[in-house]
Amino acid sequence: MSARAPDTALASHPAKAGDAAARAQAGEIPARGRRSLGLAERVLLLTMGFVLITITAYYVTRLANFRESWLRDWFVTARAAVADYDGMSKDELPDGLARHILGSVDAKSIVIETPGRRRVLHAAGPEPQATVAYDLDDPPGLGGVVDALRTLFGDPNTIVKISGSDPLINGHVELTLSQKPLYDAMWRVARTYVTLMLLVASAWTFALWAALWQMVIRPVRRLTSNIIAFGEKPQVGQIIVPSGRDNEIGRAETALAAMQSTLAHELGQSKRLAELGMAVARINHDLRNMLSAAQLISDRLATIPDPLAQRLAPRLVATLDRAIQFCQSTLTYGAASEQAPTRRAFDLREVVRQIVETADAAGSGAIRYAIDIPPKFELFADPDHVQRIIENLGRNAAQALQIQGPCGERPKAIRFAAIRTSAGLALIEVSDTGPGFTPEQMPHIFEPFHLSSREGGSGLGLAIAADLVARNGGSITLATAQADDFYCGARFLIALPTPQDARKP
């Protein structure tokens, strides 16, 4: 049944089936039952083809050279056999002597022409007529290849006429003979050449194939296998390790490793977001009910005559109101959307003072807080957003100091400072005496889920702070801390608009 499932699915969706057939016909996907040649097979066939073409070209040119050399040697041999005939006064020799001379060189006839005289040497009967003529004084060039193939695959009993000049007698010599001896000699050489060339071609093909396998095919297969494995399971452990080659394949491996690292990181964040969304969906309803009950309790706290309770109760109520609102509209990060900021002018020092007072009360004075913000230092932003930004940065600094401790012999301390720049912006600094960030962490600190200063943390504090700063028209950066500064740990700089900057056209 499982083997027929794909066919059934396609049959139930004619559009999909037609689309798959069109893609298969276009070559995008292989047709069923037909396996296309891989890169290794194609390279091997291409290599063998080039080797065979090269060997064939060399083979036929060697045969042509052998044929021409054989004919010239035959011509010289025949000329030497009738050397004594040149001095005789008769134009023709007796039949017995003529047959003896012609038989010694396997010729049908020999004609010697000198100025004013033509002498013929042939057996009794009419002079044989040749069907193929070859002039040694006119080299055939590429035509010799055609003549060699014609001789090799033609009639071995074909009559051939060989002619050429002879400087010793200042004349011209013609030989008429059967090409059977040449035919037999060329086939012996052809078989020898074929045997040797096949051995050379095999060794050449093997060596070239081994080189291509080592330099091209094997690295490409490694790339392909890694891409397939990473596509099936995109995890950090599946990222390719570059081989360090200084060529195109090595650069492709490096680029692939970088791309896979980025993709694995993004997929990890997406997975965390999906898990966070599932958790929110499960706890949202119950958390809203618990916060509503806590709000009722906080209302009762406002009636306690304790001065500290009188100051903190309204802030607790406001905090619970915000928490209930967040639960009703889902979380601030992930699939949920953040509400647009409601910007107005407000006193930054008062907001920071309330945050420090609450944090100092929660930490029982374990951390020293410093506020270096001028009185009536106004910002033009959403005060709720700015409070959350400062709370996130202060909470992260406090957690780092509690877990990892301060740098050197310094006390646990956090400072909030602010100044106005010449451009009309407010520059807010949040710094501490903690260990700070390592160079490897610094490029990724504003990415969600990248790191957390405590076990069980979500790694969202800095990401949420950066998002809220951007929504209010500002920017946040991690400044380089100096080792000799008192606040030598993490040092965040936040630029936000002021009321004066907001009034500019």
DAFEN-V290503 format. One record per residue. N is the residue number from 1. PHI is phi as a letter, one per 30 degrees, with the letter a starting at -180 (NA if undefined). PSI is psi in whole degrees, 0 to 359 (NA if undefined). Layout:
[[N,PHI,PSI] [N,PHI,PSI]]
This chain:
[[1,NA,321] [2,d,331] [3,d,336] [4,c,356] [5,d,315] [6,d,320] [7,d,319] [8,d,318] [9,d,319] [10,d,323] [11,d,327] [12,d,348] [13,b,86] [14,e,325] [15,d,318] [16,d,320] [17,d,318] [18,d,322] [19,d,318] [20,d,321] [21,d,320] [22,d,320] [23,d,321] [24,d,321] [25,d,325] [26,d,351] [27,j,4] [28,d,325] [29,b,144] [30,d,142] [31,d,152] [32,d,136] [33,i,2] [34,b,122] [35,c,121] [36,d,156] [37,d,138] [38,d,178] [39,d,319] [40,d,315] [41,d,320] [42,d,319] [43,d,320] [44,d,313] [45,d,319] [46,d,319] [47,d,314] [48,d,321] [49,d,314] [50,d,321] [51,d,316] [52,d,321] [53,d,316] [54,d,315] [55,d,320] [56,d,317] [57,d,316] [58,d,322] [59,d,311] [60,d,325] [61,d,324] [62,d,322] [63,d,319] [64,d,318] [65,d,320] [66,d,317] [67,d,315] [68,d,318] [69,d,321] [70,d,317] [71,d,320] [72,d,319] [73,d,321] [74,d,319] [75,d,316] [76,d,319] [77,d,315] [78,d,322] [79,d,323] [80,d,327] [81,d,332] [82,c,22] [83,d,321] [84,d,337] [85,d,337] [86,d,331] [87,d,353] [88,d,150] [89,d,338] [90,d,148] [91,d,337] [92,b,149] [93,c,163] [94,e,156] [95,d,319] [96,d,314] [97,d,323] [98,d,315] [99,d,324] [100,d,316] [101,d,315] [102,d,323] [103,d,330] [104,d,338] [105,c,9] [106,h,43] [107,c,154] [108,d,322] [109,a,157] [110,b,129] [111,b,127] [112,c,123] [113,c,124] [114,b,168] [115,e,115] [116,i,5] [117,a,139] [118,b,120] [119,c,137] [120,b,135] [121,b,110] [122,a,164] [123,d,174] [124,d,144] [125,j,184] [126,d,156] [127,d,129] [128,d,145] [129,c,128] [130,d,147] [131,c,342] [132,b,131] [133,c,144] [134,b,120] [135,c,117] [136,d,339] [137,d,350] [138,b,88] [139,e,136] [140,d,341] [141,i,228] [142,d,338] [143,d,338] [144,d,330] [145,d,315] [146,d,317] [147,d,322] [148,d,316] [149,d,323] [150,d,320] [151,d,318] [152,d,322] [153,c,11] [154,c,193] [155,d,122] [156,d,341] [157,c,13] [158,d,137] [159,d,127] [160,c,141] [161,c,125] [162,c,128] [163,b,154] [164,a,160] [165,d,152] [166,b,105] [167,d,339] [168,d,327] [169,c,4] [170,h,46] [171,b,197] [172,b,138] [173,b,137] [174,b,135] [175,c,135] [176,c,124] [177,a,166] [178,d,140] [179,d,13] [180,e,314] [181,d,320] [182,d,319] [183,e,314] [184,d,318] [185,d,319] [186,d,323] [187,d,325] [188,d,316] [189,d,322] [190,d,316] [191,d,321] [192,d,316] [193,d,316] [194,d,317] [195,d,312] [196,d,318] [197,d,324] [198,d,320] [199,d,316] [200,d,318] [201,d,321] [202,d,314] [203,d,319] [204,d,314] [205,d,317] [206,d,315] [207,d,316] [208,d,320] [209,d,318] [210,d,319] [211,d,316] [212,d,322] [213,d,316] [214,d,321] [215,c,331] [216,b,300] [217,d,315] [218,d,313] [219,d,323] [220,d,320] [221,d,323] [222,d,317] [223,d,314] [224,d,315] [225,d,320] [226,d,320] [227,d,318] [228,d,315] [229,d,319] [230,d,325] [231,d,325] [232,d,325] [233,b,85] [234,d,82] [235,b,167] [236,d,325] [237,d,344] [238,c,1] [239,d,134] [240,d,144] [241,c,114] [242,e,140] [243,d,348] [244,i,11] [245,d,141] [246,c,58] [247,b,189] [248,d,321] [249,d,320] [250,d,319] [251,d,325] [252,d,321] [253,d,317] [254,d,316] [255,d,321] [256,d,319] [257,d,317] [258,d,317] [259,d,318] [260,d,322] [261,d,314] [262,d,316] [263,d,318] [264,d,321] [265,d,315] [266,d,320] [267,d,324] [268,d,318] [269,d,318] [270,d,322] [271,d,317] [272,d,321] [273,d,319] [274,d,317] [275,d,320] [276,d,318] [277,d,319] [278,d,319] [279,d,319] [280,d,319] [281,d,328] [282,d,324] [283,c,351] [284,e,314] [285,d,310] [286,d,324] [287,d,322] [288,d,320] [289,d,320] [290,d,321] [291,d,327] [292,d,320] [293,d,321] [294,d,328] [295,d,321] [296,d,321] [297,d,320] [298,d,329] [299,d,325] [300,d,328] [301,d,331] [302,d,341] [303,d,355] [304,d,135] [305,d,358] [306,d,126] [307,e,319] [308,d,319] [309,d,324] [310,d,324] [311,d,321] [312,d,335] [313,e,313] [314,d,323] [315,d,323] [316,d,319] [317,d,316] [318,d,321] [319,d,318] [320,d,324] [321,d,316] [322,d,319] [323,d,318] [324,d,320] [325,d,320] [326,d,318] [327,d,326] [328,d,334] [329,c,14] [330,i,173] [331,d,164] [332,d,345] [333,b,149] [334,j,226] [335,d,339] [336,d,157] [337,c,138] [338,d,140] [339,d,147] [340,d,142] [341,d,143] [342,c,97] [343,d,140] [344,a,169] [345,d,136] [346,a,165] [347,d,114] [348,d,322] [349,d,320] [350,d,319] [351,d,315] [352,d,323] [353,d,319] [354,d,321] [355,d,315] [356,d,320] [357,d,317] [358,d,316] [359,d,323] [360,d,322] [361,d,322] [362,d,326] [363,c,2] [364,h,35] [365,i,18] [366,d,339] [367,b,138] [368,d,128] [369,c,137] [370,b,133] [371,c,106] [372,c,62] [373,b,128] [374,d,152] [375,d,150] [376,h,39] [377,d,104] [378,c,143] [379,c,159] [380,c,90] [381,a,183] [382,d,115] [383,d,326] [384,d,318] [385,d,315] [386,d,321] [387,d,317] [388,d,323] [389,d,310] [390,d,320] [391,d,317] [392,d,313] [393,d,317] [394,d,320] [395,d,318] [396,d,318] [397,d,319] [398,d,318] [399,d,320] [400,d,320] [401,d,321] [402,d,324] [403,d,312] [404,c,345] [405,i,168] [406,d,171] [407,d,126] [408,i,221] [409,c,12] [410,d,154] [411,d,169] [412,d,113] [413,b,147] [414,b,137] [415,b,139] [416,c,119] [417,b,158] [418,a,143] [419,b,163] [420,c,135] [421,d,168] [422,d,339] [423,d,0] [424,i,7] [425,c,160] [426,c,127] [427,c,113] [428,c,133] [429,c,131] [430,b,112] [431,b,163] [432,b,177] [433,c,19] [434,d,190] [435,d,344] [436,i,201] [437,c,149] [438,d,159] [439,e,330] [440,d,330] [441,d,331] [442,e,319] [443,d,347] [444,b,11] [445,d,335] [446,c,8] [447,d,138] [448,d,141] [449,i,9] [450,d,318] [451,a,160] [452,b,141] [453,d,352] [454,b,156] [455,d,133] [456,i,352] [457,d,154] [458,d,344] [459,i,25] [460,c,347] [461,e,308] [462,d,326] [463,d,318] [464,d,318] [465,d,315] [466,d,321] [467,d,317] [468,d,321] [469,d,316] [470,d,324] [471,d,333] [472,c,15] [473,i,24] [474,c,194] [475,b,154] [476,b,136] [477,b,158] [478,c,111] [479,d,156] [480,d,121] [481,d,146] [482,c,136] [483,d,333] [484,d,357] [485,d,153] [486,d,314] [487,c,84] [488,c,4] [489,c,224] [490,d,140] [491,b,103] [492,c,138] [493,c,124] [494,c,126] [495,c,122] [496,b,154] [497,d,154] [498,c,168] [499,e,322] [500,d,319] [501,d,325] [502,d,333] [503,d,351] [504,d,141] [505,d,NA]]
